[in-house]
Amino acid sequence: MLWSALLRWRFFWTGSAHAEDFTGPRIEARAGWDRASPGDKQSSVDGISYGIAAGYDIALTDSLIAGLEAGVDLFNNDTSWVSGTTAFESSAKRDIEFAGRIGTGLGENFLVYAKAGYSNARFEETMTVGGTTGNSRTELSTNLDGIRVGAGLETKLDDGIYAKTEYRYTNYEQGVSRHQVVAAIGLRF
């Protein structure tokens, strides 16, 4: 029994994916967990992210690919707090990403990759003096630029169909950061 398990494990990991299995244009829908950490005294806020992306990958060698990707994500990260007679509301609105990735085959149908790129996120804040129905309400929308890094595992499910799981970390201006774990299903042309 142990011997058959070792043979299956060896077969699974020793076959190398061919780069052409992971090349060409692609589109995907993705969703996952998001934690935005503001640069000030408020605590981190967890939420759900969902979005779309498009990319293009080319083969550098038989088992190495490189690619570019652009994506847009939306969030439900909303938080509110009160300090004295002033109420605050904060929400993460959208994130635009441009990134490059490099990956290598792992097993027959798997690609492990690392990515790095640029991200621009929009955050909105509202301050109401005198409580939630106070006399003065101020709204502020902020766009922050950031550097994103990440890593993921892509699985070829069928001809042209893939799934992937990815971890991303983004460091924005003003001390704001974001951790994300997303899953995607995509179509490669």
N, C-alpha and C positions, 0 to 999 in steps of 0.2 A: 504494500500500500504506500509506504514512504517512497519507495523507488518510483512508482508511477507518478506520484505527486512531483518528485524532482524532475522527471522527464517532461512533464507538462510545463513546469516552470521554466526549464531550459528552453523548450520549444517556443514558449511565449516571448521570452526576452532575447533570444539569439537571432531571430529573423529581423532583418532591418527593413524599414519602410523605404520605399523609393520616393525620391523628392517629387517626381512627376505626379504622385498621388495627392500631393498637397500644393499644387501650383495652379495659377490662373486666377481669374476674377472670382470674387465671392461676396455674398451678402448674408447677414445673420440677424436674428432677433435674440435679445439677451435680457436677463433679469437676475436679480440677486440682492445681497445684503450690502448696505452702505452705512458707514459711520463717519459723520462729519464732525471735526473737532475745531471749534472756533479758536481764534488766537487770543481771546480775552478770557474773562473769568468764568464763563458759562461752561458747563460740562458737555461732553460729547453727546451727539444725538444719533440714534440708530434709526434706520428706515429701510425702505424697499427702493431699489433702482430698477429701471426698465428702459430699454432703448433698442436702437438699431445701429448697424455698422456695415461698412463695405470695405473691401480690401483687394489687394492683388499680390500674389506671391510668385516668385521665380525660383528655379533650381540653380544653386551655385555649384553643387556637386551631385553625385548619385543619392546622397542622403542628407544634404544640407540645403535649407531654403532661406530666403530673405524676402521680406514683404513690407508693404505699407498698408495702413488702415486709417479710416476716418469714421468717427461714430458720434452719436448724440444720445445722451441719457437724461431721463427725468427722474424725480425723486419725490418721496412723501415725508421727508425729514422736516417736521414742524415741531417747534417747541415754544413754550411761553412761560413767563415768570413775572412776578410782581415785586417791586422794591418800593416800599412806602406807598405812595399814591400813584406811582407810575407803573404801567403795565407794558411789558415788552413781548413781541412776537418775532420769531426768526424762522426762516424756511430756506432750504436748499431748492433751487428751481430747476436748473439744467446744467449740463456739462457737455462741452464739445471737446473732442479728442482727435489729435493727429499723432500717429505713432508709427514706429518701425519695429519689426520683429525679426529674429533669427532663430531658426529651429533645426532640430535633427530628428531623424526617425528613431523610434523606440518600439521594437516589436514589429509585427506585420502591419498594423493599422493605426499606429499611434505616432504623434509628433509632440515632442516637448520643446517649448520655446521660451525665450525671454523677450521682453519688449521695453521700449523707452520712447518717450515723446512729450508732447506739449498738451496741456489741458487748459481750458478757460471755463470757469464755473460762475454761475450767477447765484447770489444770495440776496434775499430780501428781508428787511427788518422794519418793524413798525413799533413806534413808541407813542403811548397814549398817556398824557399827564392827567392825573385826577382819576385813575382807574380805567376800566374798560370802556366807560361811557364818558370820559373826561372831556374837558374843554379844548384840549390841544392834541392833535394827532399828526405825527410826522412819519412819513414813509421814505425808506431809503433802499435803493437797489444798487448792489455792488458787483462788478465783474472782476474776478481775480484770475491772474495768470499763474500757471504752475507747471512743474516738471513731474511727469508720471513714469513710474517703473513698474514692471510686473513680470509674472511668469505664468505659464499655463500648460495644459495638456489637451491636445486635440485628438479626437477619435474619428476615423473614417467609418461611417455606418453602412453606406452603400455607395454606388457610383454617384458622385456629386453631392451626397448628403453627409454632413459631419456634425458632431457635437463637441463642445469644449467647455472646460472649467478654467477659470482664470482668477488669480489674485492680483490686485492693483493697489499701489500706494501713490498718493499725489501730495506734493508739498507746494502749497500756494503762497502767494504774497501775504503779508500781515500775520504770519504765523498760523494760518489756517491749513489743516491737513485732512486727508480722507483715506480711509481704508475700505476696500471693496472686495467681495468675493462674488463673482458672477458666473452663471452658466448660460450657454448659448446653443442654439440649433441653427445650422446654416446650410446654404446651397452654394456649391462650387460649380461654375460654368465650364 
